[in-house]
């Protein structure tokens, strides 16, 4: 348990990979701990969440539009 602290760089990497895959609990705990003690990374996390939901909406819209166009 000596290496539980993440650097901001590692935390950002985890935040990014969290978008496409489920993190193991150990990584989630480390990330959560880092987000508690760090001032910058929670902002990054929030921006990534916003971006992801915006992209999700856009992707769905683009798919629908594309399918409608085909016929
Ligand atoms: Zn950080």
PDB file of the backbone (N, CA, C, O) and the ligand in Angstrom, with CONECT records:
HET     ZN  A 101       1
ATOM      1  N   UNK A   1       0.826  -1.199   0.000  1.00  0.00           N
ATOM      2  CA  UNK A   1       0.000   0.000   0.000  1.00  0.00           C
ATOM      3  C   UNK A   1       0.860   1.248   0.000  1.00  0.00           C
ATOM      4  O   UNK A   1       0.347   2.353   0.175  1.00  0.00           O
ATOM      5  N   UNK A   2       2.179   1.087  -0.196  1.00  0.00           N
ATOM      6  CA  UNK A   2       3.043   2.260  -0.122  1.00  0.00           C
ATOM      7  C   UNK A   2       2.869   3.154  -1.343  1.00  0.00           C
ATOM      8  O   UNK A   2       3.098   4.362  -1.288  1.00  0.00           O
ATOM      9  N   UNK A   3       2.463   2.538  -2.434  1.00  0.00           N
ATOM     10  CA  UNK A   3       2.429   3.284  -3.691  1.00  0.00           C
ATOM     11  C   UNK A   3       1.023   3.721  -4.058  1.00  0.00           C
ATOM     12  O   UNK A   3       0.660   3.725  -5.234  1.00  0.00           O
ATOM     13  N   UNK A   4       0.234   4.084  -3.068  1.00  0.00           N
ATOM     14  CA  UNK A   4      -1.169   4.359  -3.355  1.00  0.00           C
ATOM     15  C   UNK A   4      -1.377   5.744  -3.945  1.00  0.00           C
ATOM     16  O   UNK A   4      -2.372   5.989  -4.627  1.00  0.00           O
ATOM     17  N   UNK A   5      -0.450   6.642  -3.687  1.00  0.00           N
ATOM     18  CA  UNK A   5      -0.651   7.999  -4.191  1.00  0.00           C
ATOM     19  C   UNK A   5      -0.346   8.107  -5.671  1.00  0.00           C
ATOM     20  O   UNK A   5       0.675   7.616  -6.151  1.00  0.00           O
ATOM     21  N   UNK A   6      -1.236   8.748  -6.373  1.00  0.00           N
ATOM     22  CA  UNK A   6      -1.062   8.947  -7.811  1.00  0.00           C
ATOM     23  C   UNK A   6      -0.461  10.324  -8.058  1.00  0.00           C
ATOM     24  O   UNK A   6      -0.664  11.252  -7.275  1.00  0.00           O
ATOM     25  N   UNK A   7       0.267  10.443  -9.134  1.00  0.00           N
ATOM     26  CA  UNK A   7       0.620  11.776  -9.605  1.00  0.00           C
ATOM     27  C   UNK A   7      -0.556  12.289 -10.442  1.00  0.00           C
ATOM     28  O   UNK A   7      -1.429  11.517 -10.838  1.00  0.00           O
ATOM     29  N   UNK A   8      -0.568  13.587 -10.702  1.00  0.00           N
ATOM     30  CA  UNK A   8      -1.637  14.152 -11.516  1.00  0.00           C
ATOM     31  C   UNK A   8      -1.642  13.531 -12.910  1.00  0.00           C
ATOM     32  O   UNK A   8      -2.695  13.340 -13.519  1.00  0.00           O
ATOM     33  N   UNK A   9      -0.466  13.227 -13.388  1.00  0.00           N
ATOM     34  CA  UNK A   9      -0.350  12.621 -14.697  1.00  0.00           C
ATOM     35  C   UNK A   9      -1.027  11.253 -14.729  1.00  0.00           C
ATOM     36  O   UNK A   9      -1.772  10.935 -15.656  1.00  0.00           O
ATOM     37  N   UNK A  10      -0.755  10.451 -13.701  1.00  0.00           N
ATOM     38  CA  UNK A  10      -1.382   9.131 -13.627  1.00  0.00           C
ATOM     39  C   UNK A  10      -2.891   9.259 -13.451  1.00  0.00           C
ATOM     40  O   UNK A  10      -3.667   8.506 -14.039  1.00  0.00           O
ATOM     41  N   UNK A  11      -3.288  10.220 -12.635  1.00  0.00           N
ATOM     42  CA  UNK A  11      -4.722  10.411 -12.389  1.00  0.00           C
ATOM     43  C   UNK A  11      -5.442  10.776 -13.679  1.00  0.00           C
ATOM     44  O   UNK A  11      -6.522  10.259 -13.961  1.00  0.00           O
ATOM     45  N   UNK A  12      -4.843  11.667 -14.458  1.00  0.00           N
ATOM     46  CA  UNK A  12      -5.460  12.066 -15.725  1.00  0.00           C
ATOM     47  C   UNK A  12      -5.570  10.881 -16.667  1.00  0.00           C
ATOM     48  O   UNK A  12      -6.567  10.722 -17.370  1.00  0.00           O
ATOM     49  N   UNK A  13      -4.543  10.057 -16.674  1.00  0.00           N
ATOM     50  CA  UNK A  13      -4.566   8.878 -17.525  1.00  0.00           C
ATOM     51  C   UNK A  13      -5.717   7.951 -17.125  1.00  0.00           C
ATOM     52  O   UNK A  13      -6.425   7.413 -17.976  1.00  0.00           O
ATOM     53  N   UNK A  14      -5.886   7.779 -15.825  1.00  0.00           N
ATOM     54  CA  UNK A  14      -6.989   6.946 -15.348  1.00  0.00           C
ATOM     55  C   UNK A  14      -8.335   7.567 -15.706  1.00  0.00           C
ATOM     56  O   UNK A  14      -9.269   6.864 -16.093  1.00  0.00           O
ATOM     57  N   UNK A  15      -8.428   8.877 -15.577  1.00  0.00           N
ATOM     58  CA  UNK A  15      -9.674   9.554 -15.924  1.00  0.00           C
ATOM     59  C   UNK A  15     -10.020   9.318 -17.386  1.00  0.00           C
ATOM     60  O   UNK A  15     -11.181   9.112 -17.742  1.00  0.00           O
ATOM     61  N   UNK A  16      -9.001   9.351 -18.219  1.00  0.00           N
ATOM     62  CA  UNK A  16      -9.231   9.148 -19.653  1.00  0.00           C
ATOM     63  C   UNK A  16      -9.624   7.706 -19.947  1.00  0.00           C
ATOM     64  O   UNK A  16     -10.551   7.457 -20.717  1.00  0.00           O
ATOM     65  N   UNK A  17      -8.925   6.761 -19.338  1.00  0.00           N
ATOM     66  CA  UNK A  17      -9.250   5.361 -19.645  1.00  0.00           C
ATOM     67  C   UNK A  17     -10.581   4.966 -19.024  1.00  0.00           C
ATOM     68  O   UNK A  17     -11.232   4.030 -19.489  1.00  0.00           O
ATOM     69  N   UNK A  18     -10.989   5.673 -17.977  1.00  0.00           N
ATOM     70  CA  UNK A  18     -12.287   5.409 -17.369  1.00  0.00           C
ATOM     71  C   UNK A  18     -13.414   5.634 -18.376  1.00  0.00           C
ATOM     72  O   UNK A  18     -14.509   5.094 -18.224  1.00  0.00           O
ATOM     73  N   UNK A  19     -13.135   6.443 -19.413  1.00  0.00           N
ATOM     74  CA  UNK A  19     -14.165   6.742 -20.392  1.00  0.00           C
ATOM     75  C   UNK A  19     -14.487   5.542 -21.281  1.00  0.00           C
ATOM     76  O   UNK A  19     -15.633   5.371 -21.697  1.00  0.00           O
ATOM     77  N   UNK A  20     -13.500   4.720 -21.572  1.00  0.00           N
ATOM     78  CA  UNK A  20     -13.780   3.598 -22.475  1.00  0.00           C
ATOM     79  C   UNK A  20     -13.841   2.249 -21.780  1.00  0.00           C
ATOM     80  O   UNK A  20     -14.366   1.293 -22.349  1.00  0.00           O
ATOM     81  N   UNK A  21     -13.322   2.147 -20.574  1.00  0.00           N
ATOM     82  CA  UNK A  21     -13.385   0.833 -19.944  1.00  0.00           C
ATOM     83  C   UNK A  21     -13.575   0.993 -18.455  1.00  0.00           C
ATOM     84  O   UNK A  21     -13.330   2.049 -17.871  1.00  0.00           O
ATOM     85  N   UNK A  22     -14.027  -0.112 -17.858  1.00  0.00           N
ATOM     86  CA  UNK A  22     -14.269  -0.107 -16.432  1.00  0.00           C
ATOM     87  C   UNK A  22     -12.943  -0.296 -15.712  1.00  0.00           C
ATOM     88  O   UNK A  22     -12.200  -1.231 -16.013  1.00  0.00           O
ATOM     89  N   UNK A  23     -12.643   0.575 -14.774  1.00  0.00           N
ATOM     90  CA  UNK A  23     -11.391   0.453 -14.046  1.00  0.00           C
ATOM     91  C   UNK A  23     -11.520  -0.584 -12.939  1.00  0.00           C
ATOM     92  O   UNK A  23     -12.592  -0.737 -12.352  1.00  0.00           O
ATOM     93  N   UNK A  24     -10.441  -1.291 -12.652  1.00  0.00           N
ATOM     94  CA  UNK A  24     -10.448  -2.174 -11.480  1.00  0.00           C
ATOM     95  C   UNK A  24     -10.654  -1.353 -10.208  1.00  0.00           C
ATOM     96  O   UNK A  24     -10.305  -0.173 -10.170  1.00  0.00           O
ATOM     97  N   UNK A  25     -11.208  -1.960  -9.182  1.00  0.00           N
ATOM     98  CA  UNK A  25     -11.554  -1.192  -7.974  1.00  0.00           C
ATOM     99  C   UNK A  25     -10.348  -0.512  -7.384  1.00  0.00           C
ATOM    100  O   UNK A  25     -10.454   0.591  -6.846  1.00  0.00           O
ATOM    101  N   UNK A  26      -9.184  -1.163  -7.478  1.00  0.00           N
ATOM    102  CA  UNK A  26      -7.987  -0.580  -6.887  1.00  0.00           C
ATOM    103  C   UNK A  26      -7.636   0.757  -7.554  1.00  0.00           C
ATOM    104  O   UNK A  26      -7.245   1.720  -6.895  1.00  0.00           O
ATOM    105  N   UNK A  27      -7.788   0.780  -8.873  1.00  0.00           N
ATOM    106  CA  UNK A  27      -7.518   2.019  -9.596  1.00  0.00           C
ATOM    107  C   UNK A  27      -8.568   3.072  -9.250  1.00  0.00           C
ATOM    108  O   UNK A  27      -8.257   4.254  -9.101  1.00  0.00           O
ATOM    109  N   UNK A  28      -9.800   2.627  -9.128  1.00  0.00           N
ATOM    110  CA  UNK A  28     -10.862   3.586  -8.792  1.00  0.00           C
ATOM    111  C   UNK A  28     -10.618   4.218  -7.438  1.00  0.00           C
ATOM    112  O   UNK A  28     -10.821   5.419  -7.261  1.00  0.00           O
ATOM    113  N   UNK A  29     -10.174   3.394  -6.463  1.00  0.00           N
ATOM    114  CA  UNK A  29      -9.909   3.915  -5.126  1.00  0.00           C
ATOM    115  C   UNK A  29      -8.762   4.913  -5.171  1.00  0.00           C
ATOM    116  O   UNK A  29      -8.836   5.982  -4.565  1.00  0.00           O
ATOM    117  N   UNK A  30      -7.711   4.563  -5.884  1.00  0.00           N
ATOM    118  CA  UNK A  30      -6.561   5.474  -5.967  1.00  0.00           C
ATOM    119  C   UNK A  30      -6.961   6.781  -6.631  1.00  0.00           C
ATOM    120  O   UNK A  30      -6.557   7.863  -6.205  1.00  0.00           O
ATOM    121  N   UNK A  31      -7.758   6.661  -7.673  1.00  0.00           N
ATOM    122  CA  UNK A  31      -8.209   7.855  -8.374  1.00  0.00           C
ATOM    123  C   UNK A  31      -9.068   8.718  -7.454  1.00  0.00           C
ATOM    124  O   UNK A  31      -8.920   9.939  -7.408  1.00  0.00           O
ATOM    125  N   UNK A  32      -9.962   8.066  -6.728  1.00  0.00           N
ATOM    126  CA  UNK A  32     -10.844   8.812  -5.841  1.00  0.00           C
ATOM    127  C   UNK A  32     -10.036   9.530  -4.759  1.00  0.00           C
ATOM    128  O   UNK A  32     -10.302  10.688  -4.436  1.00  0.00           O
ATOM    129  N   UNK A  33      -9.058   8.835  -4.212  1.00  0.00           N
ATOM    130  CA  UNK A  33      -8.206   9.456  -3.196  1.00  0.00           C
ATOM    131  C   UNK A  33      -7.469  10.655  -3.772  1.00  0.00           C
ATOM    132  O   UNK A  33      -7.347  11.695  -3.125  1.00  0.00           O
ATOM    133  N   UNK A  34      -6.989  10.501  -4.971  1.00  0.00           N
ATOM    134  CA  UNK A  34      -6.265  11.611  -5.584  1.00  0.00           C
ATOM    135  C   UNK A  34      -7.194  12.802  -5.801  1.00  0.00           C
ATOM    136  O   UNK A  34      -6.812  13.952  -5.584  1.00  0.00           O
ATOM    137  N   UNK A  35      -8.412  12.508  -6.231  1.00  0.00           N
ATOM    138  CA  UNK A  35      -9.353  13.598  -6.491  1.00  0.00           C
ATOM    139  C   UNK A  35      -9.712  14.338  -5.202  1.00  0.00           C
ATOM    140  O   UNK A  35     -10.076  15.513  -5.236  1.00  0.00           O
ATOM    141  N   UNK A  36      -9.606  13.640  -4.062  1.00  0.00           N
ATOM    142  CA  UNK A  36      -9.891  14.310  -2.787  1.00  0.00           C
ATOM    143  C   UNK A  36      -8.771  15.282  -2.424  1.00  0.00           C
ATOM    144  O   UNK A  36      -9.029  16.394  -1.963  1.00  0.00           O
ATOM    145  N   UNK A  37      -7.524  14.853  -2.637  1.00  0.00           N
ATOM    146  CA  UNK A  37      -6.411  15.690  -2.179  1.00  0.00           C
ATOM    147  C   UNK A  37      -5.946  16.698  -3.223  1.00  0.00           C
ATOM    148  O   UNK A  37      -5.252  17.657  -2.884  1.00  0.00           O
ATOM    149  N   UNK A  38      -6.312  16.500  -4.481  1.00  0.00           N
ATOM    150  CA  UNK A  38      -5.789  17.347  -5.545  1.00  0.00           C
ATOM    151  C   UNK A  38      -6.794  18.442  -5.882  1.00  0.00           C
ATOM    152  O   UNK A  38      -8.006  18.241  -5.812  1.00  0.00           O
ATOM    153  N   UNK A  39      -6.267  19.592  -6.245  1.00  0.00           N
ATOM    154  CA  UNK A  39      -7.173  20.699  -6.600  1.00  0.00           C
ATOM    155  C   UNK A  39      -7.455  20.739  -8.095  1.00  0.00           C
ATOM    156  O   UNK A  39      -8.536  21.151  -8.515  1.00  0.00           O
ATOM    157  N   UNK A  40      -6.502  20.317  -8.884  1.00  0.00           N
ATOM    158  CA  UNK A  40      -6.641  20.463 -10.328  1.00  0.00           C
ATOM    159  C   UNK A  40      -7.453  19.331 -10.951  1.00  0.00           C
ATOM    160  O   UNK A  40      -8.304  19.574 -11.807  1.00  0.00           O
ATOM    161  N   UNK A  41      -7.196  18.110 -10.529  1.00  0.00           N
ATOM    162  CA  UNK A  41      -7.783  16.960 -11.212  1.00  0.00           C
ATOM    163  C   UNK A  41      -9.310  16.867 -11.138  1.00  0.00           C
ATOM    164  O   UNK A  41      -9.922  16.425 -12.111  1.00  0.00           O
ATOM    165  N   UNK A  42      -9.952  17.256 -10.044  1.00  0.00           N
ATOM    166  CA  UNK A  42     -11.423  17.239 -10.075  1.00  0.00           C
ATOM    167  C   UNK A  42     -11.986  18.105 -11.185  1.00  0.00           C
ATOM    168  O   UNK A  42     -13.026  17.783 -11.758  1.00  0.00           O
ATOM    169  N   UNK A  43     -11.304  19.207 -11.495  1.00  0.00           N
ATOM    170  CA  UNK A  43     -11.765  20.047 -12.607  1.00  0.00           C
ATOM    171  C   UNK A  43     -11.612  19.320 -13.925  1.00  0.00           C
ATOM    172  O   UNK A  43     -12.489  19.386 -14.786  1.00  0.00           O
ATOM    173  N   UNK A  44     -10.494  18.627 -14.084  1.00  0.00           N
ATOM    174  CA  UNK A  44     -10.291  17.825 -15.293  1.00  0.00           C
ATOM    175  C   UNK A  44     -11.388  16.770 -15.399  1.00  0.00           C
ATOM    176  O   UNK A  44     -11.961  16.555 -16.467  1.00  0.00           O
ATOM    177  N   UNK A  45     -11.668  16.117 -14.275  1.00  0.00           N
ATOM    178  CA  UNK A  45     -12.682  15.065 -14.273  1.00  0.00           C
ATOM    179  C   UNK A  45     -14.033  15.618 -14.705  1.00  0.00           C
ATOM    180  O   UNK A  45     -14.753  14.982 -15.476  1.00  0.00           O
ATOM    181  N   UNK A  46     -14.377  16.807 -14.204  1.00  0.00           N
ATOM    182  CA  UNK A  46     -15.671  17.374 -14.545  1.00  0.00           C
ATOM    183  C   UNK A  46     -15.730  17.743 -16.021  1.00  0.00           C
ATOM    184  O   UNK A  46     -16.746  17.539 -16.686  1.00  0.00           O
ATOM    185  N   UNK A  47     -14.640  18.280 -16.516  1.00  0.00           N
ATOM    186  CA  UNK A  47     -14.632  18.647 -17.940  1.00  0.00           C
ATOM    187  C   UNK A  47     -14.741  17.422 -18.825  1.00  0.00           C
ATOM    188  O   UNK A  47     -15.420  17.451 -19.851  1.00  0.00           O
ATOM    189  N   UNK A  48     -14.071  16.337 -18.429  1.00  0.00           N
ATOM    190  CA  UNK A  48     -14.153  15.111 -19.212  1.00  0.00           C
ATOM    191  C   UNK A  48     -15.581  14.567 -19.206  1.00  0.00           C
ATOM    192  O   UNK A  48     -16.082  14.103 -20.230  1.00  0.00           O
ATOM    193  N   UNK A  49     -16.231  14.629 -18.039  1.00  0.00           N
ATOM    194  CA  UNK A  49     -17.611  14.163 -17.968  1.00  0.00           C
ATOM    195  C   UNK A  49     -18.517  14.983 -18.884  1.00  0.00           C
ATOM    196  O   UNK A  49     -19.355  14.435 -19.598  1.00  0.00           O
ATOM    197  N   UNK A  50     -18.336  16.305 -18.854  1.00  0.00           N
ATOM    198  CA  UNK A  50     -19.135  17.177 -19.718  1.00  0.00           C
ATOM    199  C   UNK A  50     -18.893  16.851 -21.175  1.00  0.00           C
ATOM    200  O   UNK A  50     -19.825  16.757 -21.973  1.00  0.00           O
ATOM    201  N   UNK A  51     -17.612  16.679 -21.512  1.00  0.00           N
ATOM    202  CA  UNK A  51     -17.254  16.390 -22.894  1.00  0.00           C
ATOM    203  C   UNK A  51     -17.863  15.074 -23.337  1.00  0.00           C
ATOM    204  O   UNK A  51     -18.374  14.949 -24.450  1.00  0.00           O
ATOM    205  N   UNK A  52     -17.799  14.080 -22.433  1.00  0.00           N
ATOM    206  CA  UNK A  52     -18.309  12.774 -22.804  1.00  0.00           C
ATOM    207  C   UNK A  52     -19.813  12.827 -23.046  1.00  0.00           C
ATOM    208  O   UNK A  52     -20.310  12.236 -24.005  1.00  0.00           O
ATOM    209  N   UNK A  53     -20.537  13.531 -22.182  1.00  0.00           N
ATOM    210  CA  UNK A  53     -21.986  13.548 -22.390  1.00  0.00           C
ATOM    211  C   UNK A  53     -22.326  14.340 -23.643  1.00  0.00           C
ATOM    212  O   UNK A  53     -23.268  14.000 -24.358  1.00  0.00           O
ATOM    213  N   UNK A  54     -21.565  15.392 -23.910  1.00  0.00           N
ATOM    214  CA  UNK A  54     -21.800  16.151 -25.129  1.00  0.00           C
ATOM    215  C   UNK A  54     -21.506  15.297 -26.357  1.00  0.00           C
ATOM    216  O   UNK A  54     -22.276  15.290 -27.317  1.00  0.00           O
ATOM    217  N   UNK A  55     -20.387  14.579 -26.318  1.00  0.00           N
ATOM    218  CA  UNK A  55     -20.023  13.723 -27.447  1.00  0.00           C
ATOM    219  C   UNK A  55     -21.049  12.615 -27.642  1.00  0.00           C
ATOM    220  O   UNK A  55     -21.395  12.275 -28.773  1.00  0.00           O
ATOM    221  N   UNK A  56     -21.532  12.058 -26.549  1.00  0.00           N
ATOM    222  CA  UNK A  56     -22.523  10.984 -26.634  1.00  0.00           C
ATOM    223  C   UNK A  56     -23.781  11.463 -27.341  1.00  0.00           C
ATOM    224  O   UNK A  56     -24.321  10.772 -28.205  1.00  0.00           O
ATOM    225  N   UNK A  57     -24.241  12.649 -26.969  1.00  0.00           N
ATOM    226  CA  UNK A  57     -25.436  13.200 -27.604  1.00  0.00           C
ATOM    227  C   UNK A  57     -25.185  13.442 -29.086  1.00  0.00           C
ATOM    228  O   UNK A  57     -26.015  13.127 -29.938  1.00  0.00           O
ATOM    229  N   UNK A  58     -24.020  14.007 -29.367  1.00  0.00           N
ATOM    230  CA  UNK A  58     -23.691  14.330 -30.744  1.00  0.00           C
ATOM    231  C   UNK A  58     -23.605  13.065 -31.591  1.00  0.00           C
ATOM    232  O   UNK A  58     -24.131  13.016 -32.703  1.00  0.00           O
ATOM    233  N   UNK A  59     -22.925  12.020 -31.047  1.00  0.00           N
ATOM    234  CA  UNK A  59     -22.748  10.776 -31.795  1.00  0.00           C
ATOM    235  C   UNK A  59     -24.106  10.154 -32.106  1.00  0.00           C
ATOM    236  O   UNK A  59     -24.321   9.641 -33.204  1.00  0.00           O
ATOM    237  N   UNK A  60     -25.018  10.198 -31.144  1.00  0.00           N
ATOM    238  CA  UNK A  60     -26.324   9.612 -31.357  1.00  0.00           C
ATOM    239  C   UNK A  60     -27.078  10.401 -32.427  1.00  0.00           C
ATOM    240  O   UNK A  60     -27.745   9.829 -33.290  1.00  0.00           O
ATOM    241  N   UNK A  61     -26.960  11.687 -32.352  1.00  0.00           N
ATOM    242  CA  UNK A  61     -27.634  12.538 -33.329  1.00  0.00           C
ATOM    243  C   UNK A  61     -27.079  12.268 -34.727  1.00  0.00           C
ATOM    244  O   UNK A  61     -27.834  12.159 -35.693  1.00  0.00           O
ATOM    245  N   UNK A  62     -25.744  12.161 -34.825  1.00  0.00           N
ATOM    246  CA  UNK A  62     -25.109  11.937 -36.124  1.00  0.00           C
ATOM    247  C   UNK A  62     -25.537  10.587 -36.699  1.00  0.00           C
ATOM    248  O   UNK A  62     -25.776  10.464 -37.900  1.00  0.00           O
ATOM    249  N   UNK A  63     -25.633   9.576 -35.833  1.00  0.00           N
ATOM    250  CA  UNK A  63     -26.071   8.273 -36.300  1.00  0.00           C
ATOM    251  C   UNK A  63     -27.488   8.327 -36.863  1.00  0.00           C
ATOM    252  O   UNK A  63     -27.766   7.819 -37.950  1.00  0.00           O
ATOM    253  N   UNK A  64     -28.368   8.952 -36.101  1.00  0.00           N
ATOM    254  CA  UNK A  64     -29.753   9.056 -36.556  1.00  0.00           C
ATOM    255  C   UNK A  64     -29.833   9.785 -37.882  1.00  0.00           C
ATOM    256  O   UNK A  64     -30.528   9.351 -38.801  1.00  0.00           O
ATOM    257  N   UNK A  65     -29.118  10.892 -37.976  1.00  0.00           N
ATOM    258  CA  UNK A  65     -29.155  11.692 -39.190  1.00  0.00           C
ATOM    259  C   UNK A  65     -28.612  10.880 -40.372  1.00  0.00           C
ATOM    260  O   UNK A  65     -29.167  10.918 -41.470  1.00  0.00           O
ATOM    261  N   UNK A  66     -27.514  10.143 -40.126  1.00  0.00           N
ATOM    262  CA  UNK A  66     -26.907   9.333 -41.176  1.00  0.00           C
ATOM    263  C   UNK A  66     -27.869   8.271 -41.695  1.00  0.00           C
ATOM    264  O   UNK A  66     -27.964   8.044 -42.901  1.00  0.00           O
ATOM    265  N   UNK A  67     -28.584   7.619 -40.774  1.00  0.00           N
ATOM    266  CA  UNK A  67     -29.505   6.566 -41.192  1.00  0.00           C
ATOM    267  C   UNK A  67     -30.669   7.134 -41.971  1.00  0.00           C
ATOM    268  O   UNK A  67     -31.137   6.543 -42.944  1.00  0.00           O
ATOM    269  N   UNK A  68     -31.129   8.290 -41.529  1.00  0.00           N
ATOM    270  CA  UNK A  68     -32.250   8.896 -42.233  1.00  0.00           C
ATOM    271  C   UNK A  68     -31.862   9.283 -43.650  1.00  0.00           C
ATOM    272  O   UNK A  68     -32.687   9.269 -44.564  1.00  0.00           O
ATOM    273  N   UNK A  69     -30.597   9.628 -43.817  1.00  0.00           N
ATOM    274  CA  UNK A  69     -30.116  10.093 -45.097  1.00  0.00           C
ATOM    275  C   UNK A  69     -30.052   8.961 -46.118  1.00  0.00           C
ATOM    276  O   UNK A  69     -30.240   9.173 -47.316  1.00  0.00           O
ATOM    277  N   UNK A  70     -29.781   7.753 -45.618  1.00  0.00           N
ATOM    278  CA  UNK A  70     -29.566   6.613 -46.514  1.00  0.00           C
ATOM    279  C   UNK A  70     -30.800   6.253 -47.322  1.00  0.00           C
ATOM    280  O   UNK A  70     -30.712   5.935 -48.508  1.00  0.00           O
ATOM    281  N   UNK A  71     -31.943   6.308 -46.668  1.00  0.00           N
ATOM    282  CA  UNK A  71     -33.146   5.872 -47.338  1.00  0.00           C
ATOM    283  C   UNK A  71     -33.751   6.963 -48.124  1.00  0.00           C
ATOM    284  O   UNK A  71     -34.786   6.764 -48.761  1.00  0.00           O
TER     285      UNK A  71
HETATM  286 ZN    ZN A 101      -4.061  15.839  -9.526  1.00  0.00          ZN
END
